[in-house]
Amino acid sequence: MQIIVTNLGKRYNRDWIFRLFNYAFTSGKKYAITGPNGSGKSTLLQVLASAILHNEGNVQYSMHNVQCSAENIYNQIAIAAPYLELIEEMTTKEMLEFHAQFKKLQLPIAEIIKIISLENATNKQIRYFSSGMKQRLKLAQAFFSDTPILFLDEPTTNLDEDGIALYHQLITNYTKDKLVIVSSNDKQEYDFCDEIIAISDFKKLN
């Protein structure tokens, strides 16, 4: 899988968030988008995921040298981000079963729940979860989706030391052939990445 970006730009009103962004992302490699809070990292990630529209430039997706349309690329992408909500009336098991209707999972649900250490919450409604438990479930949905692209936005948000260790375990064990892009200003979230992209390098206004 490849994402080829040419002269990409995004603005809100008259303010450019980033501009003249050119890059080639390839399966099997891991990339980090870094910068301070409010710098546009999450916006760039969402543009690359085709979740929000850009104002100029082009994003091209291809698999085995065959171009994929932006309208259908969501089938190839899994994402974990603080702004994505879980359905709090559902249990852990129900949430993963619901998710599996849209994205095939790589492992049986019971095994996934065990890996993320939520066995005791299998039939517990998400509304009663701690913020760390919710984040573990968000990571599970993303990491275990059978997709070639994985987007991670501030992936260790609300995780304790054990949760951070789990995150690195998931990276090591379940992303070997994937195209992984991490948006973060915390080095422990992206210290395994092959390439680092500083959003500040693409703040040109003209």
C-alpha positions as CSV (number, residue, x, y, z in Angstrom):
1,M,0.0,0.0,0.0
2,Q,1.2,3.5,-0.8
3,I,0.0,7.0,-0.1
4,I,1.5,9.6,-2.4
5,V,1.0,13.2,-1.3
6,T,1.7,16.1,-3.7
7,N,1.6,19.8,-2.7
8,L,-1.0,19.1,0.0
9,G,-2.4,22.1,1.9
10,K,-5.2,22.6,4.4
11,R,-6.6,25.9,5.7
12,Y,-9.3,27.1,8.0
13,N,-10.7,30.4,6.8
14,R,-7.5,32.2,5.7
15,D,-5.1,30.5,8.0
16,W,-3.0,27.7,6.5
17,I,-2.5,24.8,8.9
18,F,0.1,23.3,6.5
19,R,1.0,23.8,2.9
20,L,3.2,22.4,0.1
21,F,3.4,19.0,1.9
22,N,5.0,16.3,-0.4
23,Y,5.6,12.8,0.8
24,A,5.5,9.1,-0.1
25,F,4.3,6.6,2.5
26,T,4.9,2.9,1.9
27,S,3.7,-0.3,3.5
28,G,6.1,-1.9,6.0
29,K,7.4,1.4,7.2
30,K,6.5,3.5,10.2
31,Y,6.2,7.3,10.1
32,A,5.8,10.0,12.9
33,I,4.2,13.4,12.4
34,T,5.5,15.6,15.2
35,G,5.0,19.1,16.5
36,P,3.5,21.0,19.5
37,N,-0.1,20.9,20.5
38,G,-2.3,22.8,18.0
39,S,0.3,22.7,15.3
40,G,-1.9,20.6,12.8
41,K,-0.7,17.1,13.4
42,S,-4.1,15.6,13.8
43,T,-5.5,17.6,10.9
44,L,-2.8,16.2,8.6
45,L,-3.5,12.7,9.8
46,Q,-7.3,13.2,9.1
47,V,-6.6,14.5,5.7
48,L,-4.3,11.5,4.9
49,A,-7.1,9.3,6.1
50,S,-9.6,11.0,3.8
51,A,-11.7,11.9,6.8
52,I,-11.5,15.7,6.1
53,L,-11.0,17.4,2.8
54,H,-7.8,19.3,1.9
55,N,-7.8,22.7,0.1
56,E,-5.1,22.2,-2.4
57,G,-2.8,19.4,-3.7
58,N,-3.5,15.7,-4.1
59,V,-3.6,12.5,-2.0
60,Q,-3.2,9.3,-4.1
61,Y,-3.7,5.8,-2.7
62,S,-2.5,2.7,-4.4
63,M,-2.4,-1.0,-3.7
64,H,-0.2,-3.3,-5.8
65,N,0.2,-0.4,-8.2
66,V,-3.5,-0.1,-8.6
67,Q,-5.0,3.3,-7.6
68,C,-7.7,3.3,-5.0
69,S,-10.4,6.0,-4.8
70,A,-10.5,8.4,-1.8
71,E,-14.2,7.4,-1.4
72,N,-13.4,3.8,-0.7
73,I,-10.0,4.1,1.1
74,Y,-11.7,3.8,4.5
75,N,-11.9,0.1,3.9
76,Q,-8.1,0.0,4.0
77,I,-7.6,2.2,7.1
78,A,-7.8,1.6,10.8
79,I,-7.4,4.5,13.2
80,A,-7.2,5.1,17.0
81,A,-7.6,8.7,18.2
82,P,-8.8,10.6,21.3
83,Y,-11.7,12.2,19.4
84,L,-13.2,8.9,18.2
85,E,-15.9,7.8,20.6
86,L,-17.0,4.3,21.7
87,I,-20.6,3.3,22.1
88,E,-20.9,3.4,25.8
89,E,-24.1,1.3,26.1
90,M,-22.2,-1.6,24.6
91,T,-19.9,-4.1,26.4
92,T,-16.3,-4.8,25.3
93,K,-17.5,-7.9,23.5
94,E,-20.4,-6.2,21.8
95,M,-18.2,-3.2,20.7
96,L,-15.7,-5.5,19.0
97,E,-18.5,-7.6,17.4
98,F,-20.0,-4.3,16.1
99,H,-16.7,-3.1,14.8
100,A,-16.1,-6.5,13.1
101,Q,-19.2,-5.8,10.9
102,F,-17.2,-3.0,9.3
103,K,-13.6,-4.1,9.6
104,K,-12.6,-7.8,9.6
105,L,-10.6,-8.6,12.7
106,Q,-7.3,-10.5,12.6
107,L,-7.9,-12.6,15.7
108,P,-10.9,-14.1,17.5
109,I,-12.6,-11.5,19.8
110,A,-11.9,-13.5,23.0
111,E,-8.2,-13.6,22.2
112,I,-8.1,-9.8,21.5
113,I,-9.8,-9.1,24.8
114,K,-7.2,-11.3,26.6
115,I,-4.3,-9.5,24.8
116,I,-5.5,-6.1,26.0
117,S,-6.2,-7.4,29.5
118,L,-9.9,-6.7,29.6
119,E,-11.1,-10.2,30.3
120,N,-12.8,-9.0,33.5
121,A,-14.7,-6.4,31.5
122,T,-15.8,-8.6,28.6
123,N,-19.5,-8.1,29.5
124,K,-19.2,-4.8,31.2
125,Q,-20.7,-1.7,29.7
126,I,-18.1,0.8,28.4
127,R,-19.8,3.6,30.3
128,Y,-18.3,2.2,33.5
129,F,-14.8,2.0,32.0
130,S,-11.9,4.1,33.2
131,S,-10.3,6.3,30.5
132,G,-7.4,3.9,30.3
133,M,-9.7,0.9,29.7
134,K,-11.4,2.9,26.9
135,Q,-8.1,3.6,25.3
136,R,-7.1,0.0,25.4
137,L,-10.3,-0.9,23.5
138,K,-9.7,1.9,21.0
139,L,-6.2,0.5,20.3
140,A,-7.6,-3.0,20.0
141,Q,-10.1,-1.9,17.3
142,A,-7.3,-0.3,15.3
143,F,-4.5,-2.7,15.7
144,F,-6.5,-5.9,15.1
145,S,-8.5,-4.6,12.1
146,D,-7.4,-6.4,9.0
147,T,-6.3,-3.3,7.1
148,P,-2.9,-2.4,5.5
149,I,-2.9,1.2,6.9
150,L,-2.9,2.1,10.6
151,F,-3.2,5.7,11.8
152,L,-2.5,6.4,15.5
153,D,-3.2,9.9,17.0
154,E,-1.7,10.4,20.5
155,P,-2.0,6.6,21.0
156,T,-1.0,6.4,24.7
157,T,-3.5,9.0,25.9
158,N,-4.8,8.0,29.4
159,L,-2.6,4.9,29.5
160,D,-0.6,4.0,32.6
161,E,2.8,2.3,32.5
162,D,1.3,-1.1,31.8
163,G,-0.9,0.3,29.0
164,I,2.2,2.0,27.4
165,A,4.0,-1.3,27.5
166,L,0.9,-2.9,25.8
167,Y,1.0,-0.3,23.1
168,H,4.7,-1.1,22.3
169,Q,3.9,-4.8,22.3
170,L,1.1,-4.2,19.8
171,I,3.4,-2.2,17.6
172,T,6.0,-5.0,17.7
173,N,3.7,-7.9,17.2
174,Y,0.9,-6.7,14.9
175,T,2.3,-4.0,12.5
176,K,5.1,-5.8,10.6
177,D,3.7,-5.3,7.1
178,K,1.5,-2.3,7.7
179,L,1.9,1.3,6.8
180,V,1.8,3.0,10.2
181,I,1.6,6.8,10.8
182,V,1.7,8.2,14.3
183,S,0.7,11.7,15.2
184,S,2.4,12.7,18.5
185,N,4.6,15.1,20.4
186,D,5.6,12.4,22.9
187,K,8.8,10.5,21.8
188,Q,7.8,7.3,23.6
189,E,4.8,7.0,21.2
190,Y,7.0,7.1,18.1
191,D,10.5,6.2,19.0
192,F,10.2,3.0,16.8
193,C,9.4,5.0,13.6
194,D,11.6,4.9,10.5
195,E,11.0,8.5,9.5
196,I,10.1,11.6,11.4
197,I,8.0,14.4,9.8
198,A,8.0,17.8,11.5
199,I,4.7,19.6,10.8
200,S,6.6,22.9,11.3
201,D,8.4,22.3,8.0
202,F,5.1,22.7,6.2
203,K,3.9,26.0,7.6
204,K,4.7,28.0,4.5
205,L,2.1,30.6,3.8
206,N,2.8,31.3,0.1
